[in-house]
């Protein structure tokens, strides 16, 4: 793999965002349409007591990624009702064309007391090319289970033949670096399959080997096929100190597979890394790969978890 960086293509601080949202364009995800590329992202709002809510918005680019055509005038998926799994936010969302509809697999989160949050995976459906989405139901399609006790989220879904494949994360444990500190989460990447996108079969098995240590956090997998192999990118970091120490923050990892199930990790083959300076010099996170006109592209966030937007890279032939 070898990627050519095309630079940062969207900075939310320079545009009016929908509703009362401000800053941040996290976890960009592309939907290729006939005349444009619609890129969904998670942005933020403060509620009546000053707490953060996460919302989904989008920006439309022309297919050369030179011009912004449109920015959504409102958020595209409503947050959950009181007590629901997505009451306090949706971050991230993954979109998938399926016939004449667009499926959105959401990570809905809600605040907790002993720890900061929990998450589950929901489903919403669009019949207007992703302008608006209606939830399949008020509850999630995948949530905590016997062997995946919390923090089920970050879905990336593809369809091969008649079978949906999902790569996602689940939490293993919460842990403190010091008694005076709030607990940090540890989560890993897993795999599930479904015939309808609603009922999912999973085995609770992690699929990506650790590089840093057993407490390595792995997030937001994205998968594409090139030749006879499947390629996965994801981001990973240390469990503690990642907000204040650049060397402990997110980097992009890479793995490959022959069968979508068994993965060999080799980050030395990733072909992309932080820059020497600039918007992605301290961190790279939340990758998303997609195909457009025979080329493979990658969207990703840089420093400060996407506070100042996202960039684009293209895979060299």
Secondary structure, DSSP 8 states (H G I E B T S, - for coil): --EEEEEEEE-GGGS--STT-EEEEEEEEEEE-SS-EEEEEEEEEE-TTS-EEEEEEEEEE-TTSS-EEEE-SS-SS----TTSTTSSEEEEEEEEEETTEEEEEEEEEEE-SSSSEEEEEEEEEESSTTS--EES-SS-SB---SS--EEEEEEEEEEETTEEEEEEEEEEEEE-SSTTS--EEEEEEEEEEESSSSS-EE-----S--SS-TT-EEEEEEEEEETTEEEEEEEEE-SSSTTT-GGGS-EEEEEEESSSSSEEE-GGG------SSSTTSS--EEEEEEEETTEEEEEEE-GGGGTT-EEEEEE--
